[in-house]
Amino acid sequence: MKYLITVLAFLLVAGVGGYFFYLQYSERTAPPESEEPIGGLPTDLLERPEEPVVEETPPAAEPVTIIGESVQGNPISAYHYGTGDTELLFIGGMHGGYSWNTVLVAYQIMDYLDANPSVIPNNVKVTVIPVVNPDGLQKVVGSVGRFTSANVPTDQNATIAGRFNANNVDINRNFDCEWQASGVWQDKSVSGGSAAFSEPESQAIKQYVDANRPAAVVVYYSAVGGVFASNCRQGILAETLSLTNLYAEASGYRAYETFDFYAITGDAVNWLAKNNIPAISVLLTTHQDTEWSRNKLGVDAMLQYYAQ
């Protein structure tokens, strides 16, 4: 019996000692709270509530798009103002450096809309293509972008080469309305290209118009001084006639139903008429002046006319 009590006492002492040893060892070897458990995330992350997902705001529409390139690879740009469904399209620089003042009036429209966005009705979008023929512009002013009249040669004859693109084609004889390979400019013969829309510059305008179907188009030229309706031997659209008279009355230019100073083939506004798009030609009075005060009144009248 005495022997049994001795054994039990020994076991009790060993057990108590082993328990305290286990506690001390566990404290030394337990992983710190910040350590990642094997095969999982840190405990504090597992217990963290889910954060709400924030959706990104889609980017705003670009105010400028590149609608094509010239023969020499210069961009042809379209600048957009307003977000309405009714698009009004204004085009300058069809004849590049020869009609450089039409480029400047297009830039004046852009500057006016930048400074006065409230003049654009909510239902209207305005697009301005300031230079259709950047290669021709560069021949004369040394730039395909912004310039001033100080960059232009004083000799008018020096600007004639800028009328044509780098393929020596008159872009305003390259559209699909009574197109001919050999066109007429005043008393001169000019190239209309190898086929209608053979030139990348006219292709850019065609593709933009086909894709967007503007409600009305104004193309600036020089120099006669007048507003001309478009017509591709199908009669003048009623809306085109209204637009011609509207712009002429507001600006003080004379209104013309036809351009009969000499025969024109492959004309851009007449091609628009062929596609049932109201279009007018505004011919500035000289090759130097933009006549901005007059044309601003014409632009304002159009904006008000197409407002809902």
DRENKE-572531 format. One record per residue (C-alpha): residue number from 1; residue in one letter; z, x, y. Coordinates in nm, 3 decimals. Each point is the difference from the previous one (the first is absolute). Example, Ala and Ser with C-alpha at 12.3 -4.5 7.8 and 13.67 -1.06 7.14 Angstrom:
ATOM  pos  code       zz       xx       yy
ATOM    1     A    0.780    1.230   -0.450
ATOM    2     S   -0.066    0.137    0.344
# end
This chain:
ATOM  pos  code       zz       xx       yy
ATOM    1     M    0.000    0.000    0.000
ATOM    2     K    0.087    0.280    0.233
ATOM    3     Y   -0.335    0.157   -0.078
ATOM    4     L   -0.187   -0.322    0.088
ATOM    5     I    0.173   -0.029    0.338
ATOM    6     T   -0.098    0.359    0.082
ATOM    7     V   -0.369   -0.066   -0.080
ATOM    8     L   -0.006   -0.318    0.210
ATOM    9     A    0.155    0.181    0.295
ATOM   10     F   -0.262    0.274   -0.026
ATOM   11     L   -0.285   -0.250   -0.004
ATOM   12     L    0.143   -0.184    0.301
ATOM   13     V    0.025    0.320    0.207
ATOM   14     A   -0.355    0.109   -0.102
ATOM   15     G   -0.145   -0.339    0.089
ATOM   16     V    0.162   -0.010    0.345
ATOM   17     G   -0.114    0.355    0.073
ATOM   18     G   -0.355   -0.074   -0.114
ATOM   19     Y   -0.015   -0.308    0.227
ATOM   20     F    0.102    0.198    0.310
ATOM   21     F   -0.250    0.274   -0.092
ATOM   22     Y   -0.277   -0.264   -0.023
ATOM   23     L    0.083   -0.140    0.344
ATOM   24     Q   -0.008    0.343    0.161
ATOM   25     Y   -0.328    0.091   -0.171
ATOM   26     S   -0.163   -0.332    0.097
ATOM   27     E    0.083    0.049    0.366
ATOM   28     R   -0.153    0.348   -0.004
ATOM   29     T   -0.324   -0.099   -0.178
ATOM   30     A   -0.074   -0.347    0.138
ATOM   31     P   -0.322   -0.007    0.215
ATOM   32     P    0.053   -0.042    0.375
ATOM   33     E   -0.068   -0.347    0.139
ATOM   34     S   -0.318    0.111    0.185
ATOM   35     E   -0.164    0.154   -0.308
ATOM   36     E   -0.288   -0.194   -0.155
ATOM   37     P    0.068   -0.138   -0.346
ATOM   38     I   -0.246    0.118   -0.263
ATOM   39     G   -0.313   -0.212   -0.010
ATOM   40     G    0.086   -0.217    0.302
ATOM   41     L    0.056   -0.027    0.374
ATOM   42     P    0.324    0.097    0.176
ATOM   43     T    0.266   -0.266   -0.037
ATOM   44     D    0.013   -0.070    0.373
ATOM   45     L   -0.375   -0.075    0.001
ATOM   46     L    0.029   -0.229   -0.296
ATOM   47     E    0.262   -0.203    0.183
ATOM   48     R   -0.191   -0.005    0.336
ATOM   49     P   -0.158   -0.339    0.090
ATOM   50     E   -0.381   -0.022    0.027
ATOM   51     E   -0.144    0.056    0.348
ATOM   52     P   -0.245   -0.261    0.135
ATOM   53     V   -0.370    0.094   -0.014
ATOM   54     V   -0.153    0.031    0.349
ATOM   55     E   -0.369   -0.092    0.010
ATOM   56     E   -0.218    0.222    0.218
ATOM   57     T   -0.190   -0.164    0.286
ATOM   58     P   -0.377    0.026   -0.063
ATOM   59     P   -0.182    0.224    0.250
ATOM   60     A   -0.170   -0.169    0.294
ATOM   61     A   -0.378   -0.030    0.006
ATOM   62     E   -0.175    0.307    0.135
ATOM   63     P   -0.120   -0.044    0.362
ATOM   64     V   -0.311    0.206   -0.077
ATOM   65     T   -0.231    0.017   -0.300
ATOM   66     I   -0.283    0.241   -0.078
ATOM   67     I   -0.296   -0.222   -0.084
ATOM   68     G   -0.248    0.276   -0.076
ATOM   69     E   -0.138    0.340    0.092
ATOM   70     S   -0.298    0.123    0.197
ATOM   71     V   -0.277    0.220   -0.136
ATOM   72     Q    0.205    0.306    0.097
ATOM   73     G    0.319   -0.140   -0.151
ATOM   74     N    0.169   -0.112    0.320
ATOM   75     P    0.223   -0.307   -0.047
ATOM   76     I   -0.099   -0.342    0.133
ATOM   77     S    0.327   -0.171    0.090
ATOM   78     A    0.102   -0.361    0.057
ATOM   79     Y    0.313   -0.072    0.206
ATOM   80     H    0.188   -0.327   -0.053
ATOM   81     Y    0.215   -0.207    0.236
ATOM   82     G    0.178   -0.322   -0.090
ATOM   83     T    0.040   -0.157   -0.342
ATOM   84     G   -0.177   -0.335    0.022
ATOM   85     D   -0.267   -0.131   -0.238
ATOM   86     T   -0.268   -0.034    0.271
ATOM   87     E   -0.150    0.347    0.048
ATOM   88     L   -0.190    0.101    0.314
ATOM   89     L   -0.196    0.324   -0.038
ATOM   90     F   -0.099    0.226    0.293
ATOM   91     I   -0.239    0.290   -0.063
ATOM   92     G   -0.095    0.297    0.220
ATOM   93     G   -0.194    0.321   -0.044
ATOM   94     M   -0.290   -0.140   -0.202
ATOM   95     H   -0.218    0.246    0.189
ATOM   96     G    0.256    0.279    0.003
ATOM   97     G   -0.019    0.240    0.291
ATOM   98     Y   -0.297   -0.174    0.162
ATOM   99     S    0.215   -0.307    0.072
ATOM  100     W    0.327    0.189    0.030
ATOM  101     N    0.136   -0.253    0.252
ATOM  102     T    0.003   -0.264   -0.276
ATOM  103     V    0.243    0.224   -0.188
ATOM  104     L    0.223    0.021    0.306
ATOM  105     V    0.002   -0.378    0.050
ATOM  106     A    0.105   -0.038   -0.364
ATOM  107     Y    0.289    0.240    0.062
ATOM  108     Q    0.090   -0.198    0.311
ATOM  109     I    0.024   -0.314   -0.213
ATOM  110     M    0.229    0.187   -0.240
ATOM  111     D    0.222    0.129    0.282
ATOM  112     Y    0.017   -0.348    0.151
ATOM  113     L    0.111   -0.157   -0.330
ATOM  114     D    0.251    0.280   -0.062
ATOM  115     A    0.158   -0.060    0.340
ATOM  116     N   -0.024   -0.381   -0.014
ATOM  117     P    0.042   -0.119   -0.361
ATOM  118     S    0.111   -0.344    0.119
ATOM  119     V   -0.357   -0.083    0.115
ATOM  120     I   -0.105   -0.025   -0.366
ATOM  121     P    0.057   -0.355   -0.129
ATOM  122     N    0.209   -0.034   -0.317
ATOM  123     N   -0.298   -0.120   -0.201
ATOM  124     V   -0.227    0.288    0.113
ATOM  125     K   -0.055    0.354   -0.125
ATOM  126     V   -0.206    0.236    0.217
ATOM  127     T   -0.186    0.292   -0.155
ATOM  128     V   -0.164    0.272    0.209
ATOM  129     I   -0.248    0.251   -0.143
ATOM  130     P   -0.046    0.234    0.297
ATOM  131     V   -0.263    0.235   -0.147
ATOM  132     V   -0.257   -0.099   -0.260
ATOM  133     N   -0.201    0.321    0.050
ATOM  134     P    0.255    0.284    0.031
ATOM  135     D   -0.260    0.269   -0.074
ATOM  136     G   -0.211   -0.117    0.294
ATOM  137     L    0.307   -0.012    0.223
ATOM  138     Q    0.095    0.354   -0.098
ATOM  139     K   -0.345    0.128    0.095
ATOM  140     V    0.063   -0.104    0.360
ATOM  141     V    0.374    0.019    0.071
ATOM  142     G    0.105    0.257   -0.262
ATOM  143     S    0.249   -0.236   -0.164
ATOM  144     V    0.010   -0.292   -0.243
ATOM  145     G    0.324   -0.134    0.153
ATOM  146     R    0.140   -0.063    0.346
ATOM  147     F   -0.181    0.155    0.295
ATOM  148     T   -0.056   -0.059    0.373
ATOM  149     S   -0.308   -0.023    0.217
ATOM  150     A    0.068    0.363    0.100
ATOM  151     N   -0.110    0.100   -0.352
ATOM  152     V   -0.345   -0.157    0.046
ATOM  153     P   -0.302    0.198    0.129
ATOM  154     T   -0.113   -0.114    0.343
ATOM  155     D   -0.366    0.009   -0.109
ATOM  156     Q   -0.076   -0.336   -0.165
ATOM  157     N   -0.283    0.157   -0.201
ATOM  158     A    0.257    0.220   -0.174
ATOM  159     T    0.159   -0.309   -0.152
ATOM  160     I   -0.313   -0.136   -0.168
ATOM  161     A    0.046    0.206   -0.318
ATOM  162     G    0.340   -0.163   -0.043
ATOM  163     R   -0.163   -0.340   -0.054
ATOM  164     F   -0.090    0.094   -0.358
ATOM  165     N    0.209    0.097   -0.300
ATOM  166     A   -0.023    0.336   -0.179
ATOM  167     N   -0.302   -0.129   -0.197
ATOM  168     N   -0.171   -0.077    0.333
ATOM  169     V    0.017   -0.374   -0.076
ATOM  170     D    0.069   -0.264    0.265
ATOM  171     I    0.293   -0.185   -0.160
ATOM  172     N   -0.086   -0.319    0.189
ATOM  173     R   -0.337   -0.006   -0.177
ATOM  174     N    0.152    0.036   -0.348
ATOM  175     F    0.140   -0.348   -0.064
ATOM  176     D   -0.155   -0.268   -0.217
ATOM  177     C   -0.168   -0.228    0.253
ATOM  178     E   -0.375    0.053    0.022
ATOM  179     W    0.063    0.363   -0.094
ATOM  180     Q   -0.285    0.250    0.032
ATOM  181     A   -0.009    0.371   -0.072
ATOM  182     S   -0.141    0.063    0.347
ATOM  183     G    0.172   -0.186    0.283
ATOM  184     V   -0.042   -0.013    0.374
ATOM  185     W    0.229    0.113    0.279
ATOM  186     Q   -0.149   -0.074    0.342
ATOM  187     D   -0.345    0.162   -0.027
ATOM  188     K    0.101    0.245   -0.274
ATOM  189     S   -0.025   -0.014   -0.377
ATOM  190     V    0.330    0.062   -0.181
ATOM  191     S    0.101    0.025   -0.364
ATOM  192     G    0.154   -0.304   -0.162
ATOM  193     G    0.089    0.199   -0.312
ATOM  194     S   -0.154   -0.003   -0.347
ATOM  195     A    0.127   -0.353   -0.068
ATOM  196     A    0.235   -0.256    0.150
ATOM  197     F    0.354    0.143   -0.021
ATOM  198     S   -0.130    0.341   -0.109
ATOM  199     E    0.250    0.164    0.239
ATOM  200     P    0.374    0.032   -0.071
ATOM  201     E    0.088   -0.123    0.350
ATOM  202     S   -0.176   -0.337   -0.041
ATOM  203     Q    0.136   -0.024   -0.354
ATOM  204     A    0.354    0.032    0.136
ATOM  205     I   -0.054   -0.293    0.239
ATOM  206     K   -0.162   -0.210   -0.274
ATOM  207     Q    0.282    0.062   -0.246
ATOM  208     Y    0.266   -0.083    0.257
ATOM  209     V   -0.172   -0.319    0.111
ATOM  210     D   -0.069   -0.113   -0.357
ATOM  211     A    0.362    0.057   -0.098
ATOM  212     N    0.165   -0.157    0.307
ATOM  213     R   -0.245   -0.259    0.136
ATOM  214     P    0.111    0.011    0.366
ATOM  215     A   -0.011   -0.322    0.200
ATOM  216     A   -0.195    0.165    0.282
ATOM  217     V   -0.142    0.345    0.083
ATOM  218     V   -0.073    0.172    0.332
ATOM  219     V   -0.211    0.319   -0.002
ATOM  220     Y   -0.023    0.206    0.321
ATOM  221     Y   -0.317    0.179    0.107
ATOM  222     S   -0.146    0.140    0.324
ATOM  223     A   -0.174   -0.043    0.232
ATOM  224     V   -0.136   -0.331    0.131
ATOM  225     G    0.291   -0.209    0.118
ATOM  226     G    0.019   -0.322   -0.199
ATOM  227     V    0.130   -0.193   -0.302
ATOM  228     F   -0.257   -0.065   -0.272
ATOM  229     A    0.019   -0.253   -0.282
ATOM  230     S   -0.091    0.108   -0.355
ATOM  231     N   -0.278   -0.155   -0.205
ATOM  232     C   -0.191    0.108   -0.310
ATOM  233     R   -0.291   -0.245    0.035
ATOM  234     Q    0.222   -0.283   -0.126
ATOM  235     G    0.108   -0.149    0.330
ATOM  236     I    0.314    0.084    0.196
ATOM  237     L    0.326   -0.113   -0.160
ATOM  238     A    0.179   -0.259    0.214
ATOM  239     E    0.316    0.215   -0.001
ATOM  240     T   -0.204    0.305    0.108
ATOM  241     L   -0.141   -0.190    0.295
ATOM  242     S    0.349   -0.114    0.100
ATOM  243     L    0.127    0.358   -0.030
ATOM  244     T   -0.291    0.136    0.208
ATOM  245     N    0.065   -0.242    0.284
ATOM  246     L    0.377    0.043   -0.022
ATOM  247     Y   -0.010    0.381    0.031
ATOM  248     A   -0.269   -0.009    0.270
ATOM  249     E    0.182   -0.256    0.213
ATOM  250     A    0.331    0.185   -0.023
ATOM  251     S   -0.145    0.346    0.067
ATOM  252     G   -0.268   -0.087    0.253
ATOM  253     Y   -0.283    0.143   -0.211
ATOM  254     R   -0.318   -0.199   -0.038
ATOM  255     A   -0.040   -0.187   -0.331
ATOM  256     Y   -0.319    0.046   -0.204
ATOM  257     E   -0.102   -0.195   -0.308
ATOM  258     T   -0.243    0.272   -0.113
ATOM  259     F   -0.063    0.369    0.058
ATOM  260     D   -0.373    0.015    0.079
ATOM  261     F   -0.034    0.321    0.199
ATOM  262     Y   -0.163    0.157   -0.308
ATOM  263     A   -0.012   -0.074   -0.372
ATOM  264     I    0.312    0.086   -0.199
ATOM  265     T    0.019    0.034   -0.378
ATOM  266     G    0.302    0.071   -0.219
ATOM  267     D    0.245   -0.106    0.273
ATOM  268     A    0.372   -0.027   -0.085
ATOM  269     V    0.084   -0.324    0.184
ATOM  270     N   -0.312   -0.170   -0.132
ATOM  271     W    0.104    0.098   -0.354
ATOM  272     L    0.337   -0.164    0.071
ATOM  273     A   -0.185   -0.316    0.107
ATOM  274     K   -0.198    0.011   -0.325
ATOM  275     N    0.337   -0.009   -0.178
ATOM  276     N    0.122   -0.297    0.209
ATOM  277     I    0.252    0.204    0.198
ATOM  278     P    0.011   -0.073    0.375
ATOM  279     A   -0.086    0.324    0.180
ATOM  280     I   -0.099    0.110    0.349
ATOM  281     S   -0.123    0.320    0.161
ATOM  282     V    0.166    0.097    0.328
ATOM  283     L   -0.225    0.247    0.183
ATOM  284     L    0.183    0.192    0.272
ATOM  285     T   -0.189    0.032    0.327
ATOM  286     T   -0.020    0.382    0.004
ATOM  287     H    0.048    0.289   -0.241
ATOM  288     Q    0.308    0.123    0.189
ATOM  289     D    0.228   -0.290    0.092
ATOM  290     T    0.212   -0.199   -0.247
ATOM  291     E    0.032   -0.289    0.247
ATOM  292     W    0.343   -0.054   -0.146
ATOM  293     S    0.120   -0.266    0.244
ATOM  294     R   -0.295   -0.219   -0.101
ATOM  295     N    0.029    0.067   -0.371
ATOM  296     K    0.376   -0.057    0.001
ATOM  297     L   -0.069   -0.351    0.129
ATOM  298     G   -0.251   -0.050   -0.281
ATOM  299     V    0.247    0.120   -0.263
ATOM  300     D    0.276   -0.222    0.140
ATOM  301     A   -0.231   -0.301   -0.004
ATOM  302     M   -0.079    0.060   -0.367
ATOM  303     L    0.368    0.034   -0.091
ATOM  304     Q    0.078   -0.330    0.171
ATOM  305     Y   -0.304   -0.172   -0.152
ATOM  306     Y    0.098    0.091   -0.356
ATOM  307     A    0.371   -0.082    0.042
ATOM  308     Q    0.110   -0.301   -0.202
# end
